[in-house]
Amino acid sequence: MLSAKQRQELQGLAFIGADFELAALSGGTVNQNYCLRCGSGRYFLKLFCQGGGDRQDRQRQYALQQQIAGFGMAPTPLYLSVAGDFMLEAWLDLEDLASSALDIQGKLHCLAQRLAAIHALPIQCADLPLVDDWQHYIKVGSIQTPALLDDVAQASQLWLALPKPVFSHHDLSFAHVCLTPARICLDWEYAAMSTPAYDLASSILAQGLNDAQSRVLCDEYARICALSVELLWQEIQQMLPIARLTNQLWHLAQGTLSS
Protein backbone atom coordinates (compact mmCIF):
# COMPACT_ATOMS: atom_id res chain seq x y z
CA MET A 1 0.00 0.00 0.00
CA LEU A 2 0.94 3.65 -0.23
CA SER A 3 3.08 5.22 2.43
CA ALA A 4 1.96 8.35 4.30
CA LYS A 5 4.42 10.37 2.21
CA GLN A 6 3.05 9.01 -1.05
CA ARG A 7 -0.53 9.74 0.04
CA GLN A 8 0.44 13.28 0.96
CA GLU A 9 2.04 13.79 -2.45
CA LEU A 10 -1.10 12.56 -4.20
CA GLN A 11 -3.33 14.78 -2.08
CA GLY A 12 -1.21 17.76 -3.10
CA LEU A 13 -2.09 17.26 -6.78
CA ALA A 14 -4.81 19.68 -7.88
CA PHE A 15 -6.59 17.06 -9.97
CA ILE A 16 -6.60 14.50 -7.12
CA GLY A 17 -7.17 16.40 -3.88
CA ALA A 18 -7.48 15.30 -0.28
CA ASP A 19 -10.20 12.68 -0.71
CA PHE A 20 -9.44 9.67 -2.88
CA GLU A 21 -10.02 5.93 -2.73
CA LEU A 22 -7.76 3.13 -3.90
CA ALA A 23 -8.87 -0.30 -5.11
CA ALA A 24 -6.20 -2.91 -5.75
CA LEU A 25 -6.10 -4.41 -9.26
CA SER A 26 -4.89 -7.86 -10.21
CA GLY A 27 -2.17 -8.46 -12.75
CA GLY A 28 0.98 -6.94 -11.28
CA THR A 29 3.80 -9.47 -10.94
CA VAL A 30 6.22 -7.15 -9.13
CA ASN A 31 4.59 -3.71 -9.14
CA GLN A 32 1.25 -3.00 -7.44
CA ASN A 33 -1.61 -1.57 -9.51
CA TYR A 34 -4.61 0.42 -8.26
CA CYS A 35 -7.70 2.19 -9.48
CA LEU A 36 -7.70 5.64 -7.88
CA ARG A 37 -11.10 7.32 -7.58
CA CYS A 38 -11.56 10.97 -6.68
CA GLY A 39 -13.82 13.87 -7.50
CA SER A 40 -12.32 14.35 -10.96
CA GLY A 41 -12.80 10.71 -11.96
CA ARG A 42 -10.69 7.57 -12.14
CA TYR A 43 -6.97 7.08 -12.67
CA PHE A 44 -4.60 4.14 -12.95
CA LEU A 45 -1.89 4.19 -10.27
CA LYS A 46 1.19 2.00 -10.56
CA LEU A 47 3.25 1.63 -7.38
CA PHE A 48 6.72 0.52 -8.42
CA CYS A 49 8.54 -2.18 -6.51
CA GLN A 50 11.31 -0.65 -4.43
CA GLY A 51 13.26 -3.86 -3.85
CA GLY A 52 16.10 -2.98 -6.19
CA GLY A 53 15.89 -6.01 -8.49
CA ASP A 54 15.49 -3.73 -11.49
CA ARG A 55 17.44 -0.61 -12.35
CA GLN A 56 14.78 1.40 -14.13
CA ASP A 57 15.20 5.08 -14.93
CA ARG A 58 11.64 6.15 -14.15
CA GLN A 59 12.06 9.63 -15.62
CA ARG A 60 13.18 8.06 -18.90
CA GLN A 61 10.31 5.59 -18.77
CA TYR A 62 7.79 8.37 -18.14
CA ALA A 63 9.06 10.51 -21.03
CA LEU A 64 9.19 7.50 -23.34
CA GLN A 65 5.61 6.49 -22.52
CA GLN A 66 4.50 10.04 -23.32
CA GLN A 67 5.97 9.57 -26.80
CA ILE A 68 4.27 6.19 -27.25
CA ALA A 69 0.95 7.62 -26.03
CA GLY A 70 1.33 10.35 -28.66
CA PHE A 71 1.15 7.59 -31.29
CA GLY A 72 -1.96 6.12 -29.64
CA MET A 73 -0.27 2.96 -28.40
CA ALA A 74 0.05 3.53 -24.63
CA PRO A 75 -2.07 4.97 -21.82
CA THR A 76 -1.25 8.64 -21.27
CA PRO A 77 1.03 9.13 -18.24
CA LEU A 78 -0.14 12.05 -16.09
CA TYR A 79 2.23 12.25 -13.15
CA LEU A 80 5.45 10.68 -11.90
CA SER A 81 6.17 11.02 -8.20
CA VAL A 82 9.14 13.06 -7.02
CA ALA A 83 10.89 9.89 -5.85
CA GLY A 84 9.91 7.99 -9.01
CA ASP A 85 8.14 5.36 -6.91
CA PHE A 86 4.66 5.68 -8.41
CA MET A 87 3.03 6.87 -11.63
CA LEU A 88 -0.48 7.99 -12.52
CA GLU A 89 -1.99 7.24 -15.92
CA ALA A 90 -5.26 8.15 -17.58
CA TRP A 91 -7.88 5.51 -16.78
CA LEU A 92 -8.97 3.36 -19.71
CA ASP A 93 -11.71 0.72 -19.82
CA LEU A 94 -9.72 -2.09 -21.38
CA GLU A 95 -10.41 -5.36 -23.13
CA ASP A 96 -7.17 -7.30 -23.40
CA LEU A 97 -6.27 -10.07 -25.77
CA ALA A 98 -5.88 -12.61 -22.94
CA SER A 99 -9.56 -12.34 -21.96
CA SER A 100 -10.95 -12.05 -25.49
CA ALA A 101 -13.05 -14.73 -27.17
CA LEU A 102 -10.58 -15.14 -30.03
CA ASP A 103 -9.12 -18.60 -30.56
CA ILE A 104 -5.37 -19.11 -30.14
CA GLN A 105 -4.74 -18.62 -33.86
CA GLY A 106 -6.54 -15.29 -33.79
CA LYS A 107 -4.68 -14.19 -30.68
CA LEU A 108 -1.32 -15.06 -32.20
CA HIS A 109 -2.15 -13.15 -35.37
CA CYS A 110 -3.19 -10.13 -33.30
CA LEU A 111 0.02 -10.36 -31.26
CA ALA A 112 2.09 -10.44 -34.45
CA GLN A 113 0.24 -7.43 -35.83
CA ARG A 114 0.82 -5.46 -32.66
CA LEU A 115 4.52 -6.34 -32.54
CA ALA A 116 4.87 -5.21 -36.15
CA ALA A 117 3.08 -1.92 -35.35
CA ILE A 118 5.38 -1.27 -32.38
CA HIS A 119 8.46 -1.98 -34.49
CA ALA A 120 7.21 0.52 -37.08
CA LEU A 121 6.97 3.38 -34.57
CA PRO A 122 9.34 6.26 -35.46
CA ILE A 123 10.83 6.36 -31.98
CA GLN A 124 14.56 6.55 -31.36
CA CYS A 125 15.90 5.90 -27.87
CA ALA A 126 18.66 4.01 -26.10
CA ASP A 127 19.39 0.37 -26.95
CA LEU A 128 18.14 -2.30 -24.58
CA PRO A 129 21.04 -2.53 -22.05
CA LEU A 130 20.92 -6.29 -21.61
CA VAL A 131 24.57 -6.74 -20.71
CA ASP A 132 24.35 -4.09 -17.97
CA ASP A 133 21.07 -5.63 -16.77
CA TRP A 134 22.68 -9.06 -16.54
CA GLN A 135 25.58 -7.71 -14.51
CA HIS A 136 23.15 -5.97 -12.20
CA TYR A 137 21.17 -9.19 -11.67
CA ILE A 138 24.39 -11.11 -11.03
CA LYS A 139 25.41 -8.58 -8.39
CA VAL A 140 22.00 -8.36 -6.70
CA GLY A 141 21.50 -12.13 -6.78
CA SER A 142 25.10 -12.91 -5.72
CA ILE A 143 25.22 -15.32 -8.66
CA GLN A 144 28.45 -17.32 -8.78
CA THR A 145 27.50 -20.41 -10.81
CA PRO A 146 30.40 -20.88 -13.30
CA ALA A 147 28.23 -22.32 -16.09
CA LEU A 148 25.75 -19.47 -15.80
CA LEU A 149 28.50 -16.86 -15.78
CA ASP A 150 30.00 -18.49 -18.89
CA ASP A 151 26.58 -18.25 -20.58
CA VAL A 152 26.46 -14.54 -19.72
CA ALA A 153 29.94 -13.95 -21.16
CA GLN A 154 29.07 -15.66 -24.45
CA ALA A 155 25.66 -14.01 -24.70
CA SER A 156 27.18 -10.60 -23.97
CA GLN A 157 29.46 -10.83 -27.01
CA LEU A 158 26.55 -11.86 -29.23
CA TRP A 159 24.20 -9.15 -27.93
CA LEU A 160 26.72 -6.31 -28.22
CA ALA A 161 27.43 -7.27 -31.84
CA LEU A 162 23.77 -7.23 -32.90
CA PRO A 163 22.22 -4.21 -34.65
CA LYS A 164 19.26 -2.71 -32.74
CA PRO A 165 17.15 -1.16 -35.53
CA VAL A 166 13.61 -1.12 -34.12
CA PHE A 167 11.77 0.22 -31.11
CA SER A 168 10.57 -2.78 -29.08
CA HIS A 169 8.38 -3.67 -26.10
CA HIS A 170 10.21 -6.73 -24.67
CA ASP A 171 7.28 -8.05 -22.58
CA LEU A 172 4.31 -8.20 -24.94
CA SER A 173 2.06 -11.01 -23.69
CA PHE A 174 -1.65 -11.38 -24.53
CA ALA A 175 -2.49 -9.49 -21.32
CA HIS A 176 -0.49 -6.48 -22.51
CA VAL A 177 -2.30 -6.20 -25.86
CA CYS A 178 -5.60 -4.30 -25.76
CA LEU A 179 -8.38 -4.81 -28.28
CA THR A 180 -10.25 -1.90 -26.69
CA PRO A 181 -9.10 0.82 -26.99
CA ALA A 182 -7.61 -0.27 -30.29
CA ARG A 183 -3.79 -0.20 -30.61
CA ILE A 184 -3.17 0.34 -26.87
CA CYS A 185 -0.46 -1.82 -25.28
CA LEU A 186 0.43 -1.94 -21.59
CA ASP A 187 3.55 -2.16 -19.38
CA TRP A 188 6.29 -0.40 -21.34
CA GLU A 189 8.92 -0.61 -18.60
CA TYR A 190 11.44 -2.49 -20.75
CA ALA A 191 10.84 -0.62 -24.02
CA ALA A 192 14.06 0.21 -25.89
CA MET A 193 15.75 -0.17 -29.26
CA SER A 194 16.33 -3.81 -30.10
CA THR A 195 16.21 -6.49 -32.76
CA PRO A 196 12.78 -7.79 -33.93
CA ALA A 197 13.77 -11.41 -33.27
CA TYR A 198 14.59 -10.68 -29.63
CA ASP A 199 11.26 -8.91 -29.10
CA LEU A 200 9.47 -11.89 -30.65
CA ALA A 201 11.46 -14.28 -28.44
CA SER A 202 10.53 -12.19 -25.39
CA SER A 203 6.84 -12.43 -26.31
CA ILE A 204 7.13 -16.18 -26.81
CA LEU A 205 8.51 -16.58 -23.28
CA ALA A 206 6.18 -14.00 -21.72
CA GLN A 207 3.15 -15.85 -23.09
CA GLY A 208 4.60 -19.36 -22.64
CA LEU A 209 4.06 -20.35 -26.27
CA ASN A 210 4.97 -23.83 -27.47
CA ASP A 211 6.94 -24.44 -30.68
CA ALA A 212 3.87 -24.73 -32.92
CA GLN A 213 2.38 -21.52 -31.53
CA SER A 214 5.72 -19.75 -31.78
CA ARG A 215 5.91 -20.72 -35.45
CA VAL A 216 2.45 -19.25 -36.09
CA LEU A 217 3.58 -15.99 -34.47
CA CYS A 218 6.77 -15.98 -36.54
CA ASP A 219 5.00 -16.77 -39.81
CA GLU A 220 2.38 -14.05 -39.34
CA TYR A 221 4.96 -11.43 -38.36
CA ALA A 222 7.09 -12.35 -41.38
CA ARG A 223 4.04 -12.08 -43.65
CA ILE A 224 3.13 -8.62 -42.30
CA CYS A 225 6.69 -7.32 -42.58
CA ALA A 226 7.52 -9.08 -45.88
CA LEU A 227 10.43 -10.98 -44.33
CA SER A 228 11.86 -14.42 -44.99
CA VAL A 229 9.99 -16.80 -42.69
CA GLU A 230 12.87 -19.25 -42.41
CA LEU A 231 15.47 -16.56 -41.74
CA LEU A 232 13.28 -14.95 -39.07
CA TRP A 233 12.66 -18.33 -37.45
CA GLN A 234 16.42 -18.97 -37.30
CA GLU A 235 16.97 -15.55 -35.72
CA ILE A 236 14.27 -16.22 -33.12
CA GLN A 237 15.92 -19.55 -32.26
CA GLN A 238 19.16 -17.67 -31.74
CA MET A 239 17.46 -15.10 -29.48
CA LEU A 240 15.42 -17.50 -27.34
CA PRO A 241 18.41 -18.62 -25.20
CA ILE A 242 19.26 -14.96 -24.57
CA ALA A 243 15.69 -14.21 -23.53
CA ARG A 244 15.68 -17.28 -21.27
CA LEU A 245 18.98 -16.19 -19.74
CA THR A 246 17.53 -12.75 -18.99
CA ASN A 247 14.48 -14.32 -17.32
CA GLN A 248 16.63 -16.72 -15.30
CA LEU A 249 18.92 -13.98 -14.00
CA TRP A 250 15.98 -11.69 -13.23
CA HIS A 251 14.23 -14.40 -11.21
CA LEU A 252 17.42 -15.25 -9.30
CA ALA A 253 17.86 -11.58 -8.40
CA GLN A 254 14.21 -11.25 -7.34
CA GLY A 255 14.46 -14.45 -5.29
CA THR A 256 17.42 -13.06 -3.36
CA LEU A 257 15.55 -9.83 -2.62
CA SER A 258 12.41 -11.60 -1.40
CA SER A 259 14.21 -14.15 0.79
JOBELHU-V282064 format. One record per residue. N is the residue number from 0. RES is the residue in one letter. PHI is phi in degrees with one decimal (none if undefined). NEAR is the number of other C-alpha atoms within 8 Angstrom. Layout:
N:RES:PHI:NEAR
N:RES:PHI:NEAR
//
This chain:
0:M:none:2
1:L:-70.3:7
2:S:-80.6:6
3:A:-60.9:6
4:K:-66.1:7
5:Q:-66.9:8
6:R:-61.7:9
7:Q:-63.5:8
8:E:-64.7:9
9:L:-64.1:10
10:Q:-63.9:11
11:G:-78.8:9
12:L:-80.0:8
13:A:-59.3:6
14:F:-86.9:5
15:I:-107.9:13
16:G:85.6:12
17:A:-70.9:7
18:D:-104.6:8
19:F:-147.1:10
20:E:-123.4:7
21:L:-117.4:8
22:A:-124.2:7
23:A:-65.5:8
24:L:-113.3:9
25:S:-80.4:5
26:G:115.0:5
27:G:-79.9:8
28:T:-78.5:5
29:V:-117.8:6
30:N:-78.3:9
31:Q:-108.2:12
32:N:-114.4:13
33:Y:-139.7:12
34:C:-95.7:12
35:L:-102.3:12
36:R:-112.6:11
37:C:-151.0:11
38:G:-59.5:8
39:S:-86.7:7
40:G:130.3:6
41:R:-116.6:10
42:Y:-140.8:11
43:F:-96.7:12
44:L:-115.5:12
45:K:-109.8:11
46:L:-98.4:12
47:F:-74.5:9
48:C:-63.4:9
49:Q:-106.9:5
50:G:-73.1:6
51:G:95.8:8
52:G:-69.5:10
53:D:-107.5:7
54:R:-129.1:7
55:Q:-75.8:6
56:D:-91.5:6
57:R:-66.6:8
58:Q:-63.9:8
59:R:-62.6:7
60:Q:-60.1:11
61:Y:-64.2:10
62:A:-64.4:8
63:L:-66.6:8
64:Q:-66.7:13
65:Q:-61.1:11
66:Q:-63.0:9
67:I:-63.9:10
68:A:-61.6:12
69:G:-62.7:7
70:F:-95.1:8
71:G:75.6:9
72:M:-119.0:10
73:A:-147.0:12
74:P:-60.7:14
75:T:-73.8:9
76:P:-76.9:13
77:L:-111.1:8
78:Y:-161.6:7
79:L:-114.6:13
80:S:-61.4:9
81:V:-57.0:5
82:A:-84.2:5
83:G:69.6:9
84:D:-102.3:11
85:F:-152.5:11
86:M:-138.8:13
87:L:-104.8:12
88:E:-125.5:12
89:A:-58.8:11
90:W:-78.1:8
91:L:-128.4:6
92:D:-83.2:6
93:L:-106.6:8
94:E:-122.1:10
95:D:-94.7:13
96:L:-66.4:13
97:A:-61.6:8
98:S:-97.0:7
99:S:-76.3:7
100:A:-86.7:4
101:L:-62.8:8
102:D:-76.2:6
103:I:-61.5:6
104:Q:-62.8:8
105:G:-64.3:8
106:K:-65.8:12
107:L:-66.5:11
108:H:-65.2:12
109:C:-64.7:8
110:L:-62.2:13
111:A:-63.2:12
112:Q:-62.2:11
113:R:-70.8:10
114:L:-60.7:14
115:A:-63.5:11
116:A:-67.6:8
117:I:-64.0:10
118:H:-67.1:10
119:A:-89.8:8
120:L:-63.6:8
121:P:-83.6:5
122:I:-110.1:6
123:Q:-116.6:6
124:C:-151.5:7
125:A:-68.7:6
126:D:-66.7:8
127:L:-61.4:9
128:P:-87.2:6
129:L:-59.1:9
130:V:-63.1:9
131:D:-65.3:7
132:D:-61.5:10
133:W:-59.5:12
134:Q:-64.9:8
135:H:-64.6:9
136:Y:-63.5:15
137:I:-61.8:12
138:K:-67.6:8
139:V:-64.3:12
140:G:-86.8:13
141:S:48.1:7
142:I:-80.6:10
143:Q:-130.3:7
144:T:-65.4:6
145:P:-56.1:6
146:A:-62.8:6
147:L:-69.1:8
148:L:-66.6:10
149:D:-64.8:8
150:D:-59.8:9
151:V:-63.8:10
152:A:-61.5:8
153:Q:-69.3:8
154:A:-66.1:9
155:S:-62.5:10
156:Q:-62.4:8
157:L:-64.4:8
158:W:-64.8:9
159:L:-64.4:7
160:A:-83.5:6
161:L:-78.7:7
162:P:-69.8:6
163:K:-123.4:8
164:P:-86.2:7
165:V:-127.0:10
166:F:-71.6:16
167:S:-137.2:14
168:H:-90.7:12
169:H:76.7:11
170:D:-159.0:12
171:L:-88.7:15
172:S:-91.2:11
173:F:-56.8:11
174:A:-68.0:10
175:H:-98.3:12
176:V:-107.7:16
177:C:-99.7:15
178:L:-85.4:11
179:T:-132.5:10
180:P:-63.1:10
181:A:-61.1:6
182:R:80.0:11
183:I:-68.8:13
184:C:-125.3:12
185:L:-113.8:9
186:D:56.8:6
187:W:-97.4:10
188:E:-59.8:6
189:Y:-105.9:8
190:A:-64.8:10
191:A:-173.5:11
192:M:-72.8:14
193:S:-161.7:14
194:T:-105.8:12
195:P:-54.2:9
196:A:-63.4:10
197:Y:-70.2:13
198:D:-65.2:14
199:L:-63.6:12
200:A:-61.7:13
201:S:-63.5:13
202:S:-66.8:12
203:I:-59.4:12
204:L:-73.4:10
205:A:-60.8:9
206:Q:-93.7:9
207:G:68.9:6
208:L:-76.5:9
209:N:-84.2:7
210:D:-61.8:6
211:A:-64.1:7
212:Q:-67.0:9
213:S:-62.4:10
214:R:-67.6:9
215:V:-61.4:11
216:L:-60.4:12
217:C:-61.1:13
218:D:-62.5:9
219:E:-69.1:11
220:Y:-63.1:13
221:A:-62.5:12
222:R:-63.3:9
223:I:-62.1:9
224:C:-95.1:7
225:A:56.0:6
226:L:-110.0:9
227:S:-70.2:7
228:V:-61.2:10
229:E:-66.7:6
230:L:-66.0:8
231:L:-63.0:12
232:W:-62.2:10
233:Q:-63.3:8
234:E:-66.4:9
235:I:-63.9:12
236:Q:-61.2:9
237:Q:-73.1:8
238:M:-86.2:11
239:L:-59.3:11
240:P:-61.5:8
241:I:-70.1:9
242:A:-65.4:12
243:R:-64.7:9
244:L:-62.1:10
245:T:-58.8:10
246:N:-62.0:8
247:Q:-62.7:8
248:L:-66.4:12
249:W:-60.0:11
250:H:-66.2:8
251:L:-63.7:11
252:A:-66.0:14
253:Q:-65.6:10
254:G:-63.2:9
255:T:-65.3:9
256:L:-69.1:11
257:S:-87.2:5
258:S:-84.8:4
//
